[in-house]
Amino acid sequence: LQREPGNIAAISGLAQTFNAQKQFDKSFLFLQGKVAEFPNADQLREMLAESAVHAKKYDDAIEQYQRLLARNPQSAQLHLRLAAAYQSKNDLPDTIKNLQTATVLAPKDAAPFALLGSALIADGRKSEAIQSFRRAVELQPDNPSLLNDLAFALQDSGGSLDEALALAKRALRIAPQQPDVSDTLAWVYYKRNLPDNAAQIYRWLVRKYPDKAEFRYHFGLVLLKKGDNPTARAELKAALSRSEEHTSELQSHH
């Protein structure tokens, strides 16, 4: 008979302490030892898989999730976690495959469809992504993030700008302080050749989020369309500067 650890809460607490101190390798090795001791304790194996992701040991995480799925193949959540591990190692085909499986196993859950839409966008499969985002919106019609995802995908793929505009406006009514939704709405105005409407939103966005390079870049393009070349140049230079600062910060953390 397989023994079960009686102190899973204590094991979890210690692993979380290591993670909180950014000692991810230590957490991984600790949990690896516990899984070797209790190989049938699925809860421990899930913790080990999560710890492997934190430690950037993506192949180890994938192996653990695959072992868990061998025992519980109908778990949409495990397929989502396996997809996230594949995505972390930039394996888009296996990310998409597992997300597709999750949508079949959990057809009433919007999250797998939304994640699949984003992965399909990354893979350049825009029309399939739109179908996936549409299904997510059908399941959660008042979710501003999902409305925004669909609106952005439509305008980005040459879809209906009227539909994208309606979706973005609806998302903004639900979440008026959400900057990404404002950005999508302004960008749809830009695409519809309404630069004054777009500029009004971007003025607010760059004032409120001065370090967000993407907003400054979009604002620069809107100003170019309006014919305000000097201000456009200033915004585009600011966008480049913020982008370089962000890249340098990311590099310093690695």
C-alpha positions as CSV (number, residue, x, y, z in Angstrom):
1,L,0.0,0.0,0.0
2,Q,1.3,3.4,-1.0
3,R,1.8,5.7,2.0
4,E,0.3,9.3,1.7
5,P,2.1,12.2,3.4
6,G,0.1,13.4,6.3
7,N,1.6,16.8,6.3
8,I,0.9,18.1,2.8
9,A,0.1,21.6,4.2
10,A,3.5,21.8,5.9
11,I,5.3,20.6,2.8
12,S,3.4,23.2,0.7
13,G,4.1,25.9,3.2
14,L,7.9,25.2,3.2
15,A,8.0,25.1,-0.7
16,Q,6.0,28.4,-0.8
17,T,8.6,30.0,1.7
18,F,11.4,29.0,-0.7
19,N,9.5,30.5,-3.6
20,A,8.8,33.7,-1.7
21,Q,12.5,34.0,-1.2
22,K,13.1,33.3,-4.9
23,Q,14.9,30.1,-4.0
24,F,13.2,28.3,-6.8
25,D,15.8,25.6,-7.3
26,K,15.7,24.8,-3.6
27,S,11.9,24.5,-3.7
28,F,12.2,22.2,-6.7
29,L,14.8,19.9,-5.2
30,F,12.8,19.7,-1.9
31,L,9.6,18.8,-3.7
32,Q,11.5,16.3,-6.0
33,G,12.6,14.5,-2.9
34,K,9.0,14.4,-1.5
35,V,7.6,13.1,-4.8
36,A,10.3,10.3,-4.8
37,E,9.1,9.4,-1.3
38,F,5.4,9.6,-2.2
39,P,5.1,8.9,-6.0
40,N,1.3,8.5,-5.9
41,A,0.6,11.8,-4.2
42,D,-0.8,13.8,-7.1
43,Q,-1.0,17.0,-5.0
44,L,2.8,16.9,-4.4
45,R,3.4,16.2,-8.1
46,E,1.4,19.2,-9.0
47,M,3.4,21.3,-6.6
48,L,6.6,19.9,-8.1
49,A,5.4,20.8,-11.6
50,E,4.6,24.4,-10.5
51,S,7.9,24.7,-8.8
52,A,9.7,23.5,-11.9
53,V,8.0,26.3,-13.9
54,H,9.2,28.9,-11.3
55,A,12.7,27.4,-11.6
56,K,12.5,27.6,-15.4
57,K,12.9,23.9,-15.6
58,Y,10.2,23.6,-18.2
59,D,11.0,20.1,-19.4
60,D,10.7,18.8,-15.8
61,A,7.4,20.6,-15.5
62,I,6.1,19.1,-18.7
63,E,7.1,15.6,-17.6
64,Q,5.3,16.0,-14.3
65,Y,2.1,17.3,-15.9
66,Q,2.2,14.5,-18.5
67,R,2.5,12.0,-15.6
68,L,-0.5,13.6,-13.9
69,L,-2.5,13.6,-17.1
70,A,-1.8,9.9,-17.6
71,R,-3.7,9.3,-14.4
72,N,-6.3,12.0,-15.0
73,P,-6.7,12.5,-18.8
74,Q,-10.0,14.3,-18.6
75,S,-8.6,17.2,-16.6
76,A,-8.9,20.5,-18.5
77,Q,-6.9,22.3,-15.8
78,L,-3.9,20.0,-16.2
79,H,-4.0,20.6,-20.0
80,L,-4.1,24.3,-19.3
81,R,-1.0,24.1,-17.0
82,L,0.8,21.8,-19.5
83,A,0.0,24.4,-22.2
84,A,1.5,27.1,-20.1
85,A,4.7,25.1,-19.5
86,Y,5.0,24.6,-23.3
87,Q,4.4,28.2,-23.9
88,S,7.1,29.2,-21.5
89,K,9.6,27.2,-23.6
90,N,8.2,28.8,-26.8
91,D,6.7,25.5,-28.1
92,L,3.6,26.9,-29.8
93,P,2.4,23.7,-31.6
94,D,2.2,21.8,-28.2
95,T,0.8,24.9,-26.5
96,I,-2.0,25.1,-29.1
97,K,-2.6,21.3,-29.0
98,N,-3.2,21.2,-25.2
99,L,-5.3,24.4,-25.3
100,Q,-7.5,22.8,-28.0
101,T,-7.9,19.7,-25.8
102,A,-8.9,21.9,-22.9
103,T,-11.6,23.6,-24.9
104,V,-13.0,20.2,-25.7
105,L,-12.9,19.0,-22.1
106,A,-14.3,22.3,-20.7
107,P,-16.6,23.6,-23.5
108,K,-18.5,26.0,-21.1
109,D,-15.3,27.6,-19.7
110,A,-14.3,30.8,-21.5
111,A,-10.6,30.8,-20.3
112,P,-9.3,27.9,-22.5
113,F,-10.9,29.6,-25.6
114,A,-9.3,33.0,-24.7
115,L,-5.9,31.4,-24.1
116,L,-6.2,29.5,-27.3
117,G,-7.1,32.7,-29.2
118,S,-3.9,34.4,-27.9
119,A,-1.8,31.4,-28.8
120,L,-3.3,31.2,-32.3
121,I,-2.5,35.0,-32.8
122,A,1.1,34.3,-31.8
123,D,1.1,31.5,-34.4
124,G,-0.2,33.9,-37.1
125,R,-3.6,32.0,-37.4
126,K,-5.7,35.1,-37.0
127,S,-9.0,33.8,-38.4
128,E,-8.9,30.8,-36.1
129,A,-8.1,33.1,-33.2
130,I,-11.1,35.2,-33.9
131,Q,-13.3,32.1,-33.8
132,S,-11.9,31.2,-30.5
133,F,-12.3,34.7,-29.1
134,R,-15.9,34.7,-30.3
135,R,-16.6,31.5,-28.4
136,A,-15.1,33.0,-25.3
137,V,-17.3,36.1,-25.6
138,E,-20.4,34.0,-26.1
139,L,-19.6,32.3,-22.8
140,Q,-18.8,35.5,-21.0
141,P,-20.5,38.4,-22.9
142,D,-19.7,41.0,-20.2
143,N,-16.0,40.2,-19.7
144,P,-14.2,43.4,-20.8
145,S,-10.9,41.5,-21.4
146,L,-12.5,39.0,-23.8
147,L,-14.4,41.8,-25.6
148,N,-11.2,43.7,-25.9
149,D,-9.3,40.6,-27.2
150,L,-11.9,40.0,-29.9
151,A,-12.0,43.7,-30.9
152,F,-8.3,43.9,-31.2
153,A,-8.1,40.6,-33.2
154,L,-10.8,41.9,-35.6
155,Q,-9.1,45.2,-36.3
156,D,-5.7,43.5,-36.6
157,S,-6.8,40.9,-39.1
158,G,-8.7,43.2,-41.5
159,G,-12.0,42.2,-40.0
160,S,-15.0,44.4,-39.5
161,L,-13.9,47.7,-38.0
162,D,-17.6,48.5,-37.2
163,E,-17.8,45.3,-35.1
164,A,-14.4,46.0,-33.5
165,L,-15.6,49.5,-32.6
166,A,-18.8,48.3,-31.0
167,L,-17.0,45.6,-29.0
168,A,-14.3,48.1,-27.7
169,K,-17.0,50.6,-26.7
170,R,-18.9,47.9,-24.9
171,A,-15.7,46.8,-23.1
172,L,-15.0,50.4,-22.1
173,R,-18.5,50.9,-20.7
174,I,-17.9,47.9,-18.4
175,A,-14.3,48.8,-17.5
176,P,-13.8,52.5,-18.0
177,Q,-10.4,52.6,-16.3
178,Q,-8.9,49.7,-18.2
179,P,-6.0,51.2,-20.3
180,D,-5.7,48.4,-22.8
181,V,-9.4,48.7,-23.7
182,S,-8.9,52.5,-24.2
183,D,-5.9,51.7,-26.4
184,T,-7.9,49.3,-28.6
185,L,-10.8,51.8,-29.0
186,A,-8.4,54.6,-29.9
187,W,-6.6,52.3,-32.4
188,V,-9.9,51.3,-34.1
189,Y,-10.6,55.0,-34.5
190,Y,-7.2,55.4,-36.1
191,K,-7.9,52.5,-38.5
192,R,-11.3,54.1,-39.3
193,N,-9.5,57.3,-40.2
194,L,-10.9,59.2,-37.2
195,P,-7.6,60.5,-35.8
196,D,-9.2,63.3,-33.7
197,N,-11.2,60.7,-31.7
198,A,-8.1,58.6,-31.3
199,A,-5.9,61.5,-30.3
200,Q,-8.3,62.5,-27.5
201,I,-8.0,59.1,-25.9
202,Y,-4.2,58.8,-26.4
203,R,-3.6,62.2,-24.8
204,W,-5.3,60.9,-21.7
205,L,-3.4,57.5,-21.9
206,V,0.1,59.0,-22.2
207,R,-0.6,61.5,-19.4
208,K,-1.8,58.7,-17.1
209,Y,0.8,56.0,-18.3
210,P,3.8,58.1,-19.4
211,D,6.2,55.1,-19.3
212,K,4.0,52.8,-21.6
213,A,6.0,52.8,-24.9
214,E,3.2,51.2,-26.9
215,F,0.7,54.0,-26.1
216,R,3.3,56.7,-27.0
217,Y,4.0,54.8,-30.3
218,H,0.4,54.6,-31.2
219,F,-0.1,58.3,-30.3
220,G,2.8,59.2,-32.5
221,L,1.2,57.4,-35.5
222,V,-2.1,59.1,-34.8
223,L,-0.4,62.5,-34.7
224,L,1.3,61.8,-38.0
225,K,-2.1,61.0,-39.6
226,K,-3.3,64.3,-38.2
227,G,-0.3,66.1,-39.8
228,D,1.2,67.2,-36.5
229,N,4.7,66.1,-37.4
230,P,6.8,67.8,-34.7
231,T,4.7,66.4,-31.8
232,A,4.5,63.0,-33.5
233,R,8.3,62.9,-33.7
234,A,8.5,63.7,-30.0
235,E,6.1,61.0,-29.1
236,L,7.8,58.4,-31.3
237,K,11.2,59.3,-29.8
238,A,9.7,59.0,-26.3
239,A,8.3,55.6,-27.3
240,L,11.7,54.4,-28.5
241,S,13.4,55.6,-25.3
242,R,10.8,53.9,-23.0
243,S,11.1,50.7,-25.0
244,E,14.9,50.7,-24.7
245,E,14.7,51.3,-21.0
246,H,12.2,48.4,-20.6
247,T,14.5,46.1,-22.6
248,S,17.5,47.1,-20.5
249,E,15.5,46.4,-17.3
250,L,14.5,43.0,-18.5
251,Q,18.1,42.1,-19.4
252,S,19.4,43.3,-16.0
253,H,16.9,40.8,-14.3
254,H,18.4,37.9,-16.2
